[in-house]
Amino acid sequence: MVERLKLEDRAAGLKALPDWHLREDREAISKTFRFRDFREAFAFMTQVALTAEKMNHHPEWSNVYRTVDVTLSTHDVGGLSELDLTLAAEIDRIAGRS
């Protein structure tokens, strides 16, 4: 069963995730990704979607041309879980090879 992260675990996890930040409006983390063009942004989103589906943990996101905004939170626990940190690390890995 997935559990909500303790404050110290959340802080430690965020240290390992450059440029991800806590949202001010709720317990979630966010990051903005910028690519050269829409094609690159869409390819990134496709790769993330496949990873998220395998994890059965899906991001909230939006895309405008070359910019993708991603927010992660675990709705089942009402905040952040290890799934969010794991998916954020995978998203960063995917962005690095896009």
C-alpha positions as CSV (number, residue, x, y, z in Angstrom):
1,M,0.0,0.0,0.0
2,V,1.2,3.5,-0.9
3,E,1.7,5.8,2.1
4,R,2.0,9.6,2.3
5,L,5.6,10.8,2.8
6,K,6.8,12.1,6.1
7,L,8.1,15.7,6.0
8,E,11.7,14.7,6.4
9,D,11.4,12.0,3.6
10,R,9.7,14.6,1.3
11,A,12.5,17.1,1.9
12,A,15.2,14.5,1.4
13,G,13.6,13.3,-1.8
14,L,13.3,16.8,-3.2
15,K,17.0,17.4,-2.7
16,A,17.7,14.6,-5.2
17,L,15.3,16.2,-7.8
18,P,16.8,19.4,-9.3
19,D,14.3,22.1,-10.2
20,W,11.3,20.2,-8.8
21,H,9.5,22.4,-6.2
22,L,6.6,22.1,-3.7
23,R,3.4,23.7,-4.9
24,E,2.1,26.4,-2.6
25,D,-1.6,25.6,-3.2
26,R,-1.4,21.9,-2.2
27,E,0.9,19.0,-1.4
28,A,2.4,18.3,-4.8
29,I,5.6,18.8,-6.7
30,S,6.0,20.6,-10.0
31,K,8.5,21.3,-12.7
32,T,8.5,23.0,-16.1
33,F,10.3,21.5,-19.1
34,R,11.2,23.5,-22.2
35,F,12.2,21.9,-25.5
36,R,13.3,23.1,-28.9
37,D,9.9,22.7,-30.5
38,F,6.5,21.1,-30.2
39,R,7.7,17.8,-31.7
40,E,10.3,17.4,-29.0
41,A,7.8,18.3,-26.3
42,F,5.3,15.8,-27.6
43,A,7.9,13.1,-27.9
44,F,8.8,13.7,-24.2
45,M,5.2,13.5,-23.2
46,T,4.7,10.2,-25.1
47,Q,7.7,8.7,-23.3
48,V,6.5,9.9,-19.9
49,A,3.0,8.6,-20.6
50,L,4.3,5.1,-21.3
51,T,6.4,5.1,-18.1
52,A,3.5,6.5,-16.1
53,E,1.2,3.8,-17.4
54,K,3.7,1.0,-16.5
55,M,3.8,2.5,-13.0
56,N,0.0,3.1,-12.8
57,H,0.8,6.6,-11.6
58,H,-0.1,9.4,-13.8
59,P,1.0,13.1,-13.9
60,E,-1.1,16.2,-14.2
61,W,0.3,18.2,-17.0
62,S,-0.2,20.8,-19.6
63,N,1.5,21.6,-22.9
64,V,1.8,24.8,-24.8
65,Y,4.0,24.5,-27.9
66,R,7.5,23.7,-26.5
67,T,6.7,23.9,-22.8
68,V,5.4,21.1,-20.6
69,D,4.3,21.8,-17.0
70,V,4.2,18.6,-14.8
71,T,2.6,18.3,-11.4
72,L,2.8,15.1,-9.3
73,S,0.8,14.1,-6.3
74,T,-0.7,10.8,-5.1
75,H,-4.4,11.4,-4.8
76,D,-5.0,8.1,-2.9
77,V,-3.0,9.5,0.0
78,G,-3.9,13.1,-0.3
79,G,-0.3,14.3,-0.9
80,L,3.1,13.1,-1.9
81,S,4.3,9.5,-1.9
82,E,7.3,7.6,-3.0
83,L,5.6,7.1,-6.3
84,D,5.8,10.8,-7.0
85,L,9.5,10.9,-6.3
86,T,10.2,7.8,-8.4
87,L,8.1,9.2,-11.3
88,A,9.8,12.6,-11.1
89,A,13.2,10.9,-11.3
90,E,12.1,8.9,-14.4
91,I,10.7,12.1,-16.0
92,D,14.1,13.8,-15.5
93,R,15.8,10.8,-17.0
94,I,13.5,10.9,-20.0
95,A,14.0,14.7,-20.4
96,G,17.7,14.2,-20.4
97,R,17.6,12.0,-23.4
98,S,14.9,13.9,-25.4
